[in-house]
């Protein structure tokens, strides 16, 4: 079963990453902003979003969505064993994520937001620990 899951993951992760990049730059009706925006104070934009949202559903979609959308990247060890080392994985993930956030800033198709980096990293980390948990369960069954 584990071998099957790893194969499916290897097939789907690249198209998934491409779709995610599409949504980060072009989806949700994004248009080029008139100014570049950088938000470097942790949790400020998330707290403002929560305070200004009228519906709990919007809050949950935004915050939990940031976790869940990046959860699959916690399984990258299934592609490269070097990512079984969490420190290597988080450093590589942060490097790529900072580049993506910087590209959003440069293209003005988004905002460089430290909260996105924090929430996305939490999601990836949850994915990593979920992967370890799944492997232990599936290996123990054999």
DSSP file (Angstrom, degrees, kcal/mol; ACC not computed):
  #  RESIDUE AA STRUCTURE BP1 BP2  ACC     N-H-->O    O-->H-N    N-H-->O    O-->H-N    TCO  KAPPA ALPHA  PHI   PSI    X-CA   Y-CA   Z-CA
    1    1 A X     >        0   0    0      0, 0.0     4,-2.4     0, 0.0     5,-0.2   0.000 360.0 360.0 360.0 -41.1    0.0    0.0    0.0
    2    2 A X  H  >  +     0   0    0      1,-0.2     4,-2.5     2,-0.2     5,-0.2   0.908 360.0  51.6 -63.6 -42.0    2.8    2.4    0.9
    3    3 A X  H  > S+     0   0    0      1,-0.2     4,-2.0     2,-0.2    -1,-0.2   0.898 109.8  50.4 -61.9 -40.0    4.5    1.8   -2.5
    4    4 A X  H  > S+     0   0    0      2,-0.2     4,-2.4     1,-0.2    -2,-0.2   0.924 110.3  49.3 -62.7 -46.1    1.2    2.5   -4.3
    5    5 A X  H  X S+     0   0    0     -4,-2.4     4,-2.5     1,-0.2    -2,-0.2   0.897 110.3  51.0 -61.6 -41.3    0.8    5.8   -2.3
    6    6 A X  H  X S+     0   0    0     -4,-2.5     4,-2.5     2,-0.2    -1,-0.2   0.897 110.0  49.9 -63.8 -39.9    4.3    6.9   -3.1
    7    7 A X  H  X S+     0   0    0     -4,-2.0     4,-1.7     2,-0.2    -2,-0.2   0.933 111.6  47.3 -64.5 -46.2    3.7    6.2   -6.8
    8    8 A X  H  X S+     0   0    0     -4,-2.4     4,-2.2     1,-0.2    -2,-0.2   0.910 112.4  51.1 -60.9 -42.8    0.5    8.2   -6.9
    9    9 A X  H  X S+     0   0    0     -4,-2.5     4,-2.5     1,-0.2    -2,-0.2   0.932 107.8  51.5 -60.2 -47.5    2.2   11.0   -5.1
   10   10 A X  H  < S+     0   0    0     -4,-2.5     4,-0.4     1,-0.2    -1,-0.2   0.837 112.9  46.6 -60.8 -33.1    5.1   11.1   -7.5
   11   11 A X  H  X S+     0   0    0     -4,-1.7     4,-0.5    -5,-0.2    -1,-0.2   0.883 120.3  36.4 -74.8 -39.2    2.7   11.3  -10.4
   12   12 A X  H  X S+     0   0    0     -4,-2.2     4,-2.4    -5,-0.2    -2,-0.2   0.695  95.9  77.2 -92.7 -20.4    0.5   14.0   -8.9
   13   13 A X  H  X S+     0   0    0     -4,-2.5     4,-2.5     1,-0.2     5,-0.2   0.879  94.8  49.0 -66.6 -37.7    2.8   16.4   -7.0
   14   14 A X  H  > S+     0   0    0     -4,-0.4     4,-2.2     2,-0.2    -1,-0.2   0.962 114.7  43.3 -68.5 -49.6    4.2   18.2  -10.1
   15   15 A X  H  X S+     0   0    0     -4,-0.5     4,-2.4     1,-0.2    -1,-0.2   0.896 114.4  53.2 -60.3 -35.9    0.7   18.9  -11.7
   16   16 A X  H  X S+     0   0    0     -4,-2.4     4,-2.5     1,-0.2    -2,-0.2   0.927 108.4  48.7 -61.7 -45.1   -0.5   19.9   -8.2
   17   17 A X  H  X S+     0   0    0     -4,-2.5     4,-2.4     1,-0.2    -1,-0.2   0.878 110.6  51.4 -63.2 -38.1    2.4   22.3   -7.8
   18   18 A X  H  X S+     0   0    0     -4,-2.2     4,-2.2     2,-0.2    -1,-0.2   0.924 111.0  47.0 -65.5 -44.3    1.6   23.9  -11.2
   19   19 A X  H  X S+     0   0    0     -4,-2.4     4,-2.3     2,-0.2    -2,-0.2   0.906 111.7  51.7 -63.7 -41.0   -2.0   24.3  -10.3
   20   20 A X  H  X S+     0   0    0     -4,-2.5     4,-2.1     1,-0.2    -2,-0.2   0.914 109.2  49.6 -62.4 -43.1   -1.1   25.8   -7.0
   21   21 A X  H  X S+     0   0    0     -4,-2.4     4,-1.7     2,-0.2     5,-0.3   0.888 107.6  55.4 -62.8 -38.6    1.3   28.3   -8.7
   22   22 A X  H  X>S+     0   0    0     -4,-2.2     4,-3.7     1,-0.2     5,-2.0   0.950 110.4  44.7 -57.4 -48.9   -1.5   29.2  -11.1
   23   23 A X  H  <5S+     0   0    0     -4,-2.3    -1,-0.2     3,-0.2    -2,-0.2   0.850 110.7  54.8 -66.1 -33.1   -3.8   30.1   -8.2
   24   24 A X  H  <5S+     0   0    0     -4,-2.1    -1,-0.2    -5,-0.2    -2,-0.2   0.793 125.7  20.6 -70.3 -26.6   -1.0   32.0   -6.4
   25   25 A X  H  <5S+     0   0    0     -4,-1.7    -2,-0.2    -3,-0.4    -3,-0.2   0.764 141.5  10.2-111.6 -34.9   -0.4   34.2   -9.4
   26   26 A X  T  X5S+     0   0    0     -4,-3.7     4,-0.6    -5,-0.3     3,-0.4   0.659  98.0  95.6-123.6 -22.9   -3.4   34.2  -11.6
   27   27 A X  T >4<S+     0   0    0     -5,-2.0     3,-1.2     1,-0.2    -4,-0.0  -0.055  71.1  39.8 -70.9 172.4   -6.4   32.5   -9.9
   28   28 A X  T 34 S-     0   0    0      1,-0.3    -1,-0.2     2,-0.1    -5,-0.0   0.781 130.7 -66.3  60.0  30.0   -9.2   34.1   -8.0
   29   29 A X  T 34 S-     0   0    0     -3,-0.4    -1,-0.3     1,-0.2    -2,-0.2   0.779  78.7-179.6  67.2  27.8   -9.4   36.9  -10.5
   30   30 A X    <<  -     0   0    0     -3,-1.2     2,-0.3    -4,-0.6    -1,-0.2  -0.326   4.1-176.1 -62.8 140.3   -6.0   38.3   -9.6
   31   31 A X        -     0   0    0     77,-0.1     2,-0.2    -2,-0.0    -1,-0.0  -0.920  39.9 -81.3-130.7 159.9   -5.0   41.4  -11.5
   32   32 A X        -     0   0    0     -2,-0.3    77,-0.2    77,-0.1    76,-0.1  -0.430  50.5-131.8 -62.3 127.8   -1.7   43.4  -11.4
   33   33 A X        -     0   0    0     75,-2.7    -1,-0.1    -2,-0.2    77,-0.0  -0.452   8.9-126.2 -80.6 155.9   -1.8   45.7   -8.4
   34   34 A X  S    S+     0   0    0     -2,-0.1     2,-0.3     2,-0.0    -1,-0.1   0.723  91.7  28.9 -76.0 -20.2   -0.9   49.3   -8.8
   35   35 A X  S    S-     0   0    0     73,-0.1     2,-0.4     2,-0.0    -2,-0.1  -0.928  83.5-109.6-135.0 160.5    1.7   49.1   -6.0
   36   36 A X        -     0   0    0     -2,-0.3     2,-0.4    73,-0.0    75,-0.1  -0.735  34.4-158.6 -86.7 139.4    4.0   46.5   -4.5
   37   37 A X        -     0   0    0     73,-0.4    75,-2.2    -2,-0.4     2,-0.4  -0.976  12.2-176.3-125.2 133.5    3.1   45.4   -1.0
   38   38 A X  E     -a  112   0A   0     -2,-0.4     2,-0.5    73,-0.2    75,-0.2  -0.997   4.2-171.1-126.3 129.0    5.3   43.8    1.6
   39   39 A X  E     +a  113   0A   0     73,-3.5    75,-2.9    -2,-0.4    76,-0.2  -0.944  17.5 159.1-120.8 108.4    3.9   42.6    4.9
   40   40 A X        +     0   0    0     -2,-0.5     2,-0.7    73,-0.2    -1,-0.1   0.499  43.2  96.6-110.0  -6.8    6.8   41.6    7.3
   41   41 A X  S >> S-     0   0    0      1,-0.1     3,-1.3     2,-0.0     4,-0.5  -0.773  81.8-115.9 -88.5 116.2    5.1   41.8   10.7
   42   42 A X  T 34 S-     0   0    0     -2,-0.7    -2,-0.1     1,-0.2    -1,-0.1  -0.191  85.5  -2.4 -58.0 137.0    4.0   38.3   11.7
   43   43 A X  T 3> S+     0   0    0      1,-0.1     4,-2.6     4,-0.0    -1,-0.2   0.260  96.7 110.0  72.5  -6.9    0.3   37.6   12.1
   44   44 A X  H <> S+     0   0    0     -3,-1.3     4,-2.7     1,-0.2     5,-0.2   0.953  81.3  43.1 -63.4 -49.8   -0.8   41.2   11.4
   45   45 A X  H  X S+     0   0    0     -4,-0.5     4,-2.2     1,-0.2    -1,-0.2   0.862 115.2  50.5 -67.2 -33.4   -2.5   40.5    8.1
   46   46 A X  H  > S+     0   0    0      2,-0.2     4,-2.4     1,-0.2    -1,-0.2   0.927 112.0  46.6 -68.6 -44.1   -4.1   37.3    9.4
   47   47 A X  H  X S+     0   0    0     -4,-2.6     4,-2.7     2,-0.2    -2,-0.2   0.919 113.2  49.5 -63.8 -43.0   -5.5   39.1   12.4
   48   48 A X  H  X S+     0   0    0     -4,-2.7     4,-2.2    -5,-0.2    -1,-0.2   0.904 110.1  51.4 -62.0 -40.7   -6.8   41.9   10.2
   49   49 A X  H  X S+     0   0    0     -4,-2.2     4,-0.9    -5,-0.2    -2,-0.2   0.929 111.8  46.6 -61.5 -44.4   -8.4   39.4    7.9
   50   50 A X  H >< S+     0   0    0     -4,-2.4     3,-0.7     1,-0.2    -2,-0.2   0.928 113.6  48.4 -63.3 -45.5  -10.1   37.7   10.8
   51   51 A X  H 3< S+     0   0    0     -4,-2.7    -1,-0.2     1,-0.2    -2,-0.2   0.841 116.3  43.1 -64.3 -33.6  -11.3   41.1   12.2
   52   52 A X  H 3< S+     0   0    0     -4,-2.2     2,-0.3    -5,-0.2    -1,-0.2   0.477  91.4 101.7 -94.6  -2.5  -12.6   42.3    8.9
   53   53 A X    <<  -     0   0    0     -4,-0.9     3,-0.1    -3,-0.7    -4,-0.0  -0.641  53.0-162.2 -85.2 138.1  -14.3   39.1    7.8
   54   54 A X  S    S+     0   0    0     -2,-0.3     2,-0.4     1,-0.1    -1,-0.1   0.740  73.0  53.4 -87.0 -25.0  -18.0   38.8    8.1
   55   55 A X    >>  -     0   0    0      1,-0.1     4,-1.4     0, 0.0     3,-0.5  -0.931  66.3-144.8-122.8 135.0  -18.3   35.1    7.8
   56   56 A X  H 3> S+     0   0    0     -2,-0.4     4,-2.8     1,-0.2     5,-0.2   0.846 102.7  64.2 -58.2 -35.2  -16.5   32.3    9.8
   57   57 A X  H 3> S+     0   0    0      1,-0.2     4,-2.6     2,-0.2    -1,-0.2   0.898 100.7  49.9 -57.2 -43.2  -16.5   30.3    6.5
   58   58 A X  H <> S+     0   0    0     -3,-0.5     4,-2.2     2,-0.2    -1,-0.2   0.893 111.2  49.2 -63.7 -40.2  -14.2   32.9    4.9
   59   59 A X  H  X S+     0   0    0     -4,-1.4     4,-2.8     2,-0.2     5,-0.4   0.938 112.9  46.5 -64.3 -47.6  -11.8   32.8    7.8
   60   60 A X  H  X>S+     0   0    0     -4,-2.8     4,-1.7     1,-0.2     5,-0.8   0.902 112.0  50.5 -64.1 -41.3  -11.7   29.0    7.8
   61   61 A X  H  X5S+     0   0    0     -4,-2.6     4,-1.0    -5,-0.2    -1,-0.2   0.921 115.1  43.8 -61.9 -43.7  -11.1   28.8    4.1
   62   62 A X  H  X5S+     0   0    0     -4,-2.2     4,-1.5    -5,-0.2    -2,-0.2   0.959 123.5  32.0 -68.3 -51.7   -8.3   31.3    4.2
   63   63 A X  H  X5S+     0   0    0     -4,-2.8     4,-1.3     2,-0.2    -3,-0.2   0.962 126.3  38.9 -76.2 -52.2   -6.4   30.0    7.2
   64   64 A X  H  X5S+     0   0    0     -4,-1.7     4,-3.2    -5,-0.4     5,-0.2   0.866 113.3  58.5 -67.4 -34.1   -7.1   26.3    7.0
   65   65 A X  H  X<S+     0   0    0     -4,-1.0     4,-2.7    -5,-0.8     5,-0.2   0.895 102.1  53.8 -60.0 -40.2   -6.7   26.5    3.2
   66   66 A X  H  X S+     0   0    0     -4,-1.5     4,-0.5     2,-0.2    -1,-0.2   0.847 113.8  43.5 -63.5 -33.8   -3.2   27.9    3.6
   67   67 A X  H >X S+     0   0    0     -4,-1.3     3,-0.8     2,-0.1     4,-0.7   0.969 117.9  42.5 -70.1 -55.9   -2.4   24.9    5.8
   68   68 A X  H >X S+     0   0    0     -4,-3.2     3,-0.6     1,-0.3     4,-0.5   0.835 106.5  59.8 -66.1 -35.9   -4.1   22.3    3.6
   69   69 A X  H 3< S+     0   0    0     -4,-2.7    -1,-0.3    -5,-0.2     3,-0.2   0.795 114.2  37.4 -64.7 -26.4   -2.8   23.5    0.3
   70   70 A X  H X< S+     0   0    0     -3,-0.8     3,-1.2    -4,-0.5     4,-0.3   0.457  89.0  94.9-105.5  -2.3    0.8   23.1    1.3
   71   71 A X  H X< S+     0   0    0     -4,-0.7     3,-2.0    -3,-0.6     4,-0.2   0.874  76.7  62.8 -55.7 -41.4    0.4   19.9    3.3
   72   72 A X  G >< S+     0   0    0     -4,-0.5     3,-1.6     1,-0.3    -1,-0.2   0.769  90.9  67.0 -59.3 -24.1    1.3   17.7    0.3
   73   73 A X  G X  S+     0   0    0     -3,-1.2     3,-1.1     1,-0.3    -1,-0.3   0.652  85.1  71.5 -73.1 -12.5    4.8   19.2    0.2
   74   74 A X  G <  S+     0   0    0     -3,-2.0     3,-0.4    -4,-0.3    -1,-0.3   0.637  90.8  61.2 -70.8 -13.8    5.5   17.6    3.5
   75   75 A X  G X   +     0   0    0     -3,-1.6     3,-2.5    -4,-0.2    -1,-0.2   0.232  65.6 115.5 -95.6  12.1    5.6   14.3    1.6
   76   76 A X  G X>  +     0   0    0     -3,-1.1     4,-2.4     1,-0.3     3,-1.9   0.685  59.8  75.9 -60.7 -17.7    8.6   15.3   -0.6
   77   77 A X  G 34 S+     0   0    0     -3,-0.4    -1,-0.3     6,-0.3     7,-0.2   0.751  82.7  68.8 -63.4 -21.1   10.7   12.6    1.0
   78   78 A X  G <4 S+     0   0    0     -3,-2.5    -1,-0.3     1,-0.2    -2,-0.2   0.644 109.4  34.9 -71.7 -12.7    8.7   10.2   -1.2
   79   79 A X  T <4 S+     0   0    0     -3,-1.9     2,-0.4     1,-0.3    -2,-0.2   0.770 134.6  19.2-102.3 -43.6   10.5   11.8   -4.2
   80   80 A X    ><  -     0   0    0     -4,-2.4     3,-2.4     1,-0.1    -1,-0.3  -0.961  64.7-149.4-133.8 115.3   13.9   12.4   -2.6
   81   81 A X  G >  S+     0   0    0     -2,-0.4     3,-2.1     1,-0.3     4,-0.3   0.710  91.9  75.9 -57.3 -20.9   15.0   10.6    0.6
   82   82 A X  G >  S+     0   0    0      1,-0.3     3,-1.2     2,-0.2    -1,-0.3   0.766  84.9  66.4 -62.7 -20.8   17.1   13.6    1.6
   83   83 A X  G <  S+     0   0    0     -3,-2.4    -6,-0.3     1,-0.3    -1,-0.3   0.407  74.6  84.3 -83.5   3.7   13.8   15.3    2.7
   84   84 A X  G <  S+     0   0    0     -3,-2.1     2,-0.8    -7,-0.2    -1,-0.3   0.709  75.8  82.2 -70.1 -19.0   13.3   12.7    5.4
   85   85 A X  S <> S-     0   0    0     -3,-1.2     4,-2.3    -4,-0.3     3,-0.3  -0.789  77.5-154.4 -84.3 111.3   15.5   15.1    7.3
   86   86 A X  H  > S+     0   0    0     -2,-0.8     4,-3.1     1,-0.2     5,-0.3   0.858  91.0  56.3 -58.5 -38.0   13.1   17.8    8.5
   87   87 A X  H  > S+     0   0    0      1,-0.2     4,-2.1     2,-0.2    -1,-0.2   0.917 109.4  45.8 -61.8 -43.6   15.7   20.5    8.7
   88   88 A X  H  > S+     0   0    0     -3,-0.3     4,-2.3    -6,-0.2     5,-0.2   0.914 114.4  49.5 -63.6 -43.1   16.7   19.9    5.0
   89   89 A X  H  X S+     0   0    0     -4,-2.3     4,-2.9     2,-0.2    -2,-0.2   0.940 112.0  45.7 -63.0 -49.0   13.0   19.9    4.0
   90   90 A X  H  X S+     0   0    0     -4,-3.1     4,-2.7     1,-0.2     5,-0.2   0.886 113.3  50.0 -66.5 -37.8   12.1   23.1    5.9
   91   91 A X  H  X S+     0   0    0     -4,-2.1     4,-2.1    -5,-0.3    -1,-0.2   0.938 114.7  43.8 -64.7 -45.4   15.1   25.0    4.6
   92   92 A X  H  X S+     0   0    0     -4,-2.3     4,-2.2     2,-0.2     5,-0.2   0.914 114.8  49.7 -64.5 -42.9   14.4   23.9    1.0
   93   93 A X  H  X S+     0   0    0     -4,-2.9     4,-2.9    -5,-0.2    -2,-0.2   0.932 111.5  47.8 -62.8 -46.7   10.7   24.7    1.3
   94   94 A X  H  X S+     0   0    0     -4,-2.7     4,-2.6    -5,-0.2     5,-0.2   0.891 109.3  54.7 -62.5 -39.3   11.4   28.1    2.8
   95   95 A X  H  X S+     0   0    0     -4,-2.1     4,-1.7    -5,-0.2    -1,-0.2   0.946 113.8  40.1 -58.0 -50.1   13.9   28.9    0.1
   96   96 A X  H  X S+     0   0    0     -4,-2.2     4,-2.4     1,-0.2    -2,-0.2   0.913 115.0  52.4 -67.2 -42.7   11.3   28.1   -2.6
   97   97 A X  H  X S+     0   0    0     -4,-2.9     4,-2.6     1,-0.2    -2,-0.2   0.886 108.0  50.6 -62.8 -39.8    8.5   29.8   -0.8
   98   98 A X  H  X S+     0   0    0     -4,-2.6     4,-2.5     2,-0.2    -1,-0.2   0.883 109.9  51.2 -65.9 -38.1   10.4   33.0   -0.3
   99   99 A X  H  X S+     0   0    0     -4,-1.7     4,-2.4    -5,-0.2    -2,-0.2   0.929 111.0  48.0 -63.0 -44.2   11.2   33.0   -4.0
  100  100 A X  H  X S+     0   0    0     -4,-2.4     4,-2.1     2,-0.2    -2,-0.2   0.926 112.7  48.0 -63.1 -44.6    7.5   32.6   -4.9
  101  101 A X  H  X S+     0   0    0     -4,-2.6     4,-2.0     1,-0.2    -1,-0.2   0.903 111.6  50.7 -63.0 -40.1    6.5   35.4   -2.5
  102  102 A X  H  X S+     0   0    0     -4,-2.5     4,-3.0     1,-0.2    -1,-0.2   0.890 108.4  52.2 -64.4 -38.9    9.2   37.6   -4.0
  103  103 A X  H  X S+     0   0    0     -4,-2.4     4,-2.6     2,-0.2     6,-0.4   0.871 106.9  53.0 -65.1 -36.4    7.9   36.9   -7.5
  104  104 A X  H  X>S+     0   0    0     -4,-2.1     4,-1.0     2,-0.2     5,-1.0   0.916 112.2  46.2 -62.3 -41.0    4.4   37.8   -6.3
  105  105 A X  H  <5S+     0   0    0     -4,-2.0     3,-0.3     2,-0.2    -2,-0.2   0.951 114.3  45.8 -64.2 -50.5    5.9   41.1   -5.1
  106  106 A X  H  <5S+     0   0    0     -4,-3.0    -2,-0.2     1,-0.2    -1,-0.2   0.895 119.4  39.9 -63.5 -42.2    7.9   41.8   -8.2
  107  107 A X  H  <5S-     0   0    0     -4,-2.6    -1,-0.2    -5,-0.2    -2,-0.2   0.615 101.7-133.2 -82.1 -11.7    5.0   41.0  -10.6
  108  108 A X  T  <5S+     0   0    0     -4,-1.0   -75,-2.7    -3,-0.3    -3,-0.2   0.753  72.3 123.5  60.0  26.2    2.5   42.7   -8.4
  109  109 A X  S   <S-     0   0    0     -5,-1.0     2,-0.3    -6,-0.4    -4,-0.2   0.015  82.5 -10.1 -99.0  25.3    0.3   39.6   -8.8
  110  110 A X  S    S-     0   0    0     -6,-0.7   -73,-0.4    -5,-0.1     2,-0.4  -0.969  82.4 -82.3 168.7-169.3    0.2   39.2   -5.1
  111  111 A X        -     0   0    0     -2,-0.3     2,-1.0   -75,-0.1   -73,-0.2  -0.955  28.3-123.3-125.4 139.0    1.7   40.4   -1.8
  112  112 A X  E     +a   38   0A   0    -75,-2.2   -73,-3.5    -2,-0.4     2,-0.5  -0.755  47.0 174.6 -78.4 106.6    4.9   39.4   -0.1
  113  113 A X  E >>  -a   39   0A   0     -2,-1.0     4,-1.4   -75,-0.2     3,-0.6  -0.964  35.6-156.1-127.6 119.4    3.3   38.3    3.2
  114  114 A X  H 3> S+     0   0    0    -75,-2.9     4,-2.4    -2,-0.5     5,-0.1   0.811  96.9  63.2 -60.7 -30.6    5.2   36.7    6.1
  115  115 A X  H 3> S+     0   0    0    -76,-0.2     4,-3.1     1,-0.2     5,-0.3   0.889  99.8  52.6 -63.4 -38.2    1.9   35.2    7.2
  116  116 A X  H <> S+     0   0    0     -3,-0.6     4,-2.8     1,-0.2     5,-0.3   0.923 109.8  48.9 -61.2 -42.9    1.7   33.2    4.0
  117  117 A X  H  X S+     0   0    0     -4,-1.4     4,-1.9     2,-0.2    -2,-0.2   0.915 114.4  45.6 -63.1 -42.7    5.2   31.9    4.6
  118  118 A X  H  X S+     0   0    0     -4,-2.4     4,-2.2     2,-0.2    -2,-0.2   0.959 117.0  42.5 -65.2 -52.1    4.3   31.0    8.2
  119  119 A X  H  X S+     0   0    0     -4,-3.1     4,-2.2     1,-0.2    -2,-0.2   0.904 115.5  48.9 -64.7 -42.4    0.9   29.4    7.4
  120  120 A X  H  X S+     0   0    0     -4,-2.8     4,-2.4    -5,-0.3    -1,-0.2   0.888 111.4  50.6 -64.3 -38.7    2.2   27.5    4.4
  121  121 A X  H  X S+     0   0    0     -4,-1.9     4,-2.5    -5,-0.3    -2,-0.2   0.870 108.0  52.2 -68.0 -36.9    5.2   26.2    6.4
  122  122 A X  H  X S+     0   0    0     -4,-2.2     4,-2.7     2,-0.2    -2,-0.2   0.928 110.4  49.4 -62.5 -43.8    2.9   25.0    9.1
  123  123 A X  H  X S+     0   0    0     -4,-2.2     4,-2.1     2,-0.2    -2,-0.2   0.927 111.6  47.3 -60.9 -46.0    0.9   23.1    6.5
  124  124 A X  H  X S+     0   0    0     -4,-2.4     4,-2.2     1,-0.2    -1,-0.2   0.907 112.3  51.0 -61.9 -41.2    4.0   21.6    5.0
  125  125 A X  H  X S+     0   0    0     -4,-2.5     4,-2.3     2,-0.2     5,-0.2   0.910 108.2  50.9 -64.0 -42.8    5.2   20.6    8.5
  126  126 A X  H  X S+     0   0    0     -4,-2.7     4,-2.2     1,-0.2    -1,-0.2   0.901 109.5  52.4 -59.8 -40.0    1.9   19.0    9.3
  127  127 A X  H  X S+     0   0    0     -4,-2.1     4,-2.6     2,-0.2    -2,-0.2   0.902 106.9  52.5 -61.7 -42.0    2.2   17.1    6.0
  128  128 A X  H  X S+     0   0    0     -4,-2.2     4,-2.2     1,-0.2    -2,-0.2   0.938 112.3  43.9 -59.8 -47.9    5.7   15.9    7.0
  129  129 A X  H  X S+     0   0    0     -4,-2.3     4,-2.2     1,-0.2    -1,-0.2   0.835 112.3  53.3 -70.7 -31.2    4.5   14.5   10.3
  130  130 A X  H  X S+     0   0    0     -4,-2.2     4,-3.0    -5,-0.2    -1,-0.2   0.908 108.0  51.6 -64.5 -42.5    1.5   13.0    8.7
  131  131 A X  H  X S+     0   0    0     -4,-2.6     4,-2.6     2,-0.2    -2,-0.2   0.934 110.4  47.5 -59.1 -47.6    3.8   11.2    6.2
  132  132 A X  H  X S+     0   0    0     -4,-2.2     4,-2.2     1,-0.2    -1,-0.2   0.917 113.2  49.2 -60.3 -44.1    5.9    9.8    9.1
  133  133 A X  H  X S+     0   0    0     -4,-2.2     4,-2.3     2,-0.2    -2,-0.2   0.929 111.9  48.0 -61.0 -47.8    2.7    8.7   10.9
  134  134 A X  H  X S+     0   0    0     -4,-3.0     4,-3.0     1,-0.2     5,-0.3   0.907 110.5  51.5 -61.6 -42.5    1.3    7.0    7.8
  135  135 A X  H  X S+     0   0    0     -4,-2.6     4,-2.6    -5,-0.2     5,-0.3   0.915 109.8  49.4 -62.3 -42.0    4.6    5.2    7.1
  136  136 A X  H  X S+     0   0    0     -4,-2.2     4,-2.0    -5,-0.2    -1,-0.2   0.917 114.3  45.3 -63.6 -42.3    4.7    3.9   10.6
  137  137 A X  H  X S+     0   0    0     -4,-2.3     4,-1.2     2,-0.2    -2,-0.2   0.944 116.8  43.8 -66.5 -47.2    1.1    2.6   10.4
  138  138 A X  H  < S+     0   0    0     -4,-3.0     4,-0.4     1,-0.2    -2,-0.2   0.855 115.5  47.3 -70.4 -34.6    1.5    1.1    7.0
  139  139 A X  H >< S+     0   0    0     -4,-2.6     3,-1.1    -5,-0.3    -1,-0.2   0.869 108.5  56.1 -72.4 -35.7    4.9   -0.5    7.7
  140  140 A X  H 3< S+     0   0    0     -4,-2.0    -1,-0.2    -5,-0.3    -2,-0.2   0.788  98.1  63.0 -66.5 -27.0    3.6   -1.9   11.0
  141  141 A X  T 3<        0   0    0     -4,-1.2    -1,-0.2     1,-0.2    -2,-0.2   0.725 360.0 360.0 -69.3 -20.6    0.8   -3.7    9.2
  142  142 A X    <         0   0    0     -3,-1.1    -1,-0.2    -4,-0.4    -2,-0.2   0.459 360.0 360.0 -93.6 360.0    3.3   -5.8    7.3
